[in-house]
Amino acid sequence: MRLLLFTGKGGVGKTTLAAATAVRVADSGSHVLVVSTDPAHSLADAFDMPLGAEPRQVAHDLDAVQIDQRALVDSAWHELRASLAEVLTGSGVDTLDAAELSVLPGVDEVLALTEVQRFAADDRWDIVIVDCGPTAETLRLLALPEAVSGYLSNTRVTGRRSRVRRTVRELSRSVESLRALLTDPERTTVRLVLTPERVVAAEARRTVGALALRDIGVDEMIMNRMVPAPGWWRGRAAAWLRDQWRQQQAVLAEIGGFEHVRTVSHHGTEPVGFTALREIGTQLYGTAPPLEATPGLRSPLMRVSETTGGYELRVAVPLEQEAAIGLARVDDELAVTVHGFRRLIALPPQLRPCRVTDAEADAEGLLVHLAAEGMGG
């Protein structure tokens, strides 16, 4: 089973490209489910047919579903919240305060991801393609399993509340399983959609680094809405198109030096329905298998090598020039912050007695120097 997540800045066309990829994969003979976790729910618009909270067949070998996060919270979270409130009240917290404290941050998004996991475990589909929300929401969404896992590990249930313990334990196991799925490069990758604008491209580069911090790989970057190469055009409109083309080529060259990029031309009409989606899929993938990942975009998060008097720790986080990087030692972990996104990385055993002496960023990521003598850092 393969899980493919599409995300990008709002308005770049990720829903259309996710739907086009799903159509292309289904045409190749694989059974596909395309899922929308985007609150905007424009997947139904792309297929030009209504979709609900249960998978619906929209074409041969192609099903689609729009996850209703609010409904999931109403149905699945109520019992656990009541159980946690019971634990807190029994610990001496007032009933009203317990109800407030038992609201787990991001639970609706976690339940949406858990629903994606449920679909991914279903043998009916060979691949699940997810139309995620805009980039910032997706980064927060993909960070939640780790955060919720920590929250649950600190939730102590004692006494005779066996039902509560069982409920918390089940949710904890589900979240851990979800983390394993998202960070498995053989099963889960992200396709990042952008348009040929410098602001959008800068956000895309930051997103690749932020995803790498979560150990989630980007296997494709797709540049959408490219204007065609200018021909023997004349007039003001032609001059404007030539300027647009030059600017877009400049952005593409910058991104191209960072990652491999597929491109899709700007369409004169809105791409709605299977005919339009099939045309986009053909342009996007050509004769190549649509699930084939670009080689070399993912490397191990950490590599350790010995040096004279210590070690070098390579953290493979793609970094743009002048990236904002924060580095701190927290007990046996290294806290790495890139553009405001933070990840605690457990240090390998041989590095735990060492102290951090220096760090630098280069084209391969972050290189941390550690001295073997002494403790702390």
Beta strands, then each sheet from edge to edge (+ up, - down):
strand 1: 2-8
strand 2: 32-36
strand 3: 56-59
strand 4: 62-66
strand 5: 127-134
strand 6: 188-194
strand 7: 218-226
strand 8: 261-265
strand 9: 302-307
strand 10: 310-315
strand 11: 325-330
strand 12: 333-338
strand 13: 341-346
strand 14: 355-362
strand 15: 365-371
sheet 1: 3+ 4- 2- 5- 1- 6- 7- 8-
sheet 2: 9+ 10- 15+ 14-
sheet 3: 11+ 12- 13+
end
